[in-house]
């Protein structure tokens, strides 16, 4: 196990992303390769959870597209990830807010964290 940690720390390059947690609204910019062309696409939504440690760390984002909920799981060390912007800090009392999947309308809103 120590060998795996050693390899992750020394040979896997870590990108410098801002810190965020469950309840935050973030925008993830990532590149998509279509044939010979590459383009940048973004995905804006609420962070449901972060999972794992080191090279296997991932985060799940959920957004509503019309009446359909769309979730996407991003690995932190995905090469296509370009940048992450934190749009809004949310105030939640859980590390994983899976209960938001069952809520619709005003009940699905998350209070904003007040910066004092």
C-alpha positions as CSV (number, residue, x, y, z in Angstrom):
1,X,0.0,0.0,0.0
2,X,2.9,2.4,0.7
3,X,4.3,1.7,-2.8
4,X,1.0,2.8,-4.4
5,X,0.9,6.0,-2.3
6,X,4.6,6.7,-3.2
7,X,3.8,6.3,-6.9
8,X,0.7,8.5,-6.7
9,X,2.5,11.3,-4.9
10,X,5.6,11.3,-7.1
11,X,4.5,10.3,-10.6
12,X,0.8,11.3,-11.0
13,X,0.7,15.1,-11.6
14,X,-2.0,16.8,-9.5
15,X,-3.9,19.8,-11.0
16,X,-4.5,22.8,-8.8
17,X,-8.3,23.1,-8.5
18,X,-10.2,25.2,-5.9
19,X,-11.6,23.4,-2.9
20,X,-15.3,22.7,-2.9
21,X,-17.7,20.4,-1.1
22,X,-21.2,19.0,-1.3
23,X,-23.8,21.6,-1.9
24,X,-21.6,24.0,-3.9
25,X,-22.5,25.0,-7.4
26,X,-19.6,24.7,-9.7
27,X,-18.7,24.9,-13.4
28,X,-16.4,22.3,-14.9
29,X,-14.7,23.0,-18.2
30,X,-13.4,20.0,-20.1
31,X,-12.2,19.4,-23.6
32,X,-13.9,17.0,-26.1
33,X,-12.1,15.6,-29.1
34,X,-14.4,15.1,-32.1
35,X,-12.3,13.8,-35.0
36,X,-9.4,16.2,-35.5
37,X,-11.0,19.1,-33.7
38,X,-11.0,19.7,-29.9
39,X,-13.5,22.0,-28.2
40,X,-14.2,23.1,-24.7
41,X,-17.5,22.3,-23.1
42,X,-18.8,23.1,-19.6
43,X,-21.1,21.4,-17.1
44,X,-22.6,23.5,-14.4
45,X,-24.4,22.0,-11.5
46,X,-24.5,21.1,-7.8
47,X,-21.9,18.9,-6.2
48,X,-23.6,15.9,-4.7
49,X,-20.5,14.1,-3.4
50,X,-16.8,13.7,-3.5
51,X,-15.4,10.2,-3.2
52,X,-12.0,8.5,-2.9
53,X,-8.5,9.7,-2.2
54,X,-5.3,10.4,-4.2
55,X,-5.4,9.4,-7.9
56,X,-8.8,7.8,-7.6
57,X,-10.6,10.8,-6.2
58,X,-13.9,11.7,-8.0
59,X,-16.8,14.1,-7.6
60,X,-20.4,13.9,-8.8
61,X,-22.3,16.9,-10.2
62,X,-26.1,17.1,-10.8
63,X,-28.0,19.6,-12.9
64,X,-31.6,19.8,-14.0
65,X,-32.0,19.9,-17.8
66,X,-35.6,20.8,-18.2
67,X,-37.5,18.3,-16.0
68,X,-34.7,15.6,-16.3
69,X,-31.9,15.4,-13.8
70,X,-28.5,14.9,-15.3
71,X,-25.6,13.6,-13.2
72,X,-22.0,13.3,-14.3
73,X,-19.0,11.8,-12.4
74,X,-15.6,13.5,-13.0
75,X,-12.3,12.1,-11.8
76,X,-10.0,14.8,-10.4
77,X,-7.0,13.6,-12.5
78,X,-8.9,13.4,-15.8
79,X,-6.6,14.8,-18.5
80,X,-9.5,16.5,-20.3
81,X,-10.3,18.6,-17.2
82,X,-9.2,22.2,-17.9
83,X,-10.6,24.2,-15.0
84,X,-13.2,24.3,-12.2
85,X,-15.0,27.5,-11.1
86,X,-16.9,27.7,-7.8
87,X,-20.0,29.8,-8.6
88,X,-21.8,29.5,-5.2
89,X,-21.1,28.0,-1.8
90,X,-24.0,25.9,-0.5
91,X,-24.9,25.4,3.1
92,X,-25.7,21.7,3.7
93,X,-25.2,19.4,6.7
94,X,-24.2,16.2,4.9
95,X,-21.1,15.1,3.0
96,X,-23.3,13.4,0.4
97,X,-26.6,14.9,-0.5
98,X,-28.2,12.1,-2.4
99,X,-31.6,13.1,-1.0
100,X,-31.7,16.0,-3.5
101,X,-32.5,13.5,-6.3
102,X,-36.0,13.1,-4.9
103,X,-36.7,16.8,-4.5
104,X,-38.2,19.1,-7.1
105,X,-39.0,22.8,-7.4
106,X,-38.3,25.1,-4.4
107,X,-37.6,22.1,-2.1
108,X,-34.5,21.3,-4.2
109,X,-32.9,24.7,-3.5
110,X,-29.8,24.9,-1.3
111,X,-29.2,27.9,0.9
112,X,-26.1,29.9,0.2
113,X,-23.3,30.1,2.7
114,X,-23.0,33.6,4.1
115,X,-19.4,34.9,4.1
116,X,-18.9,37.2,7.1
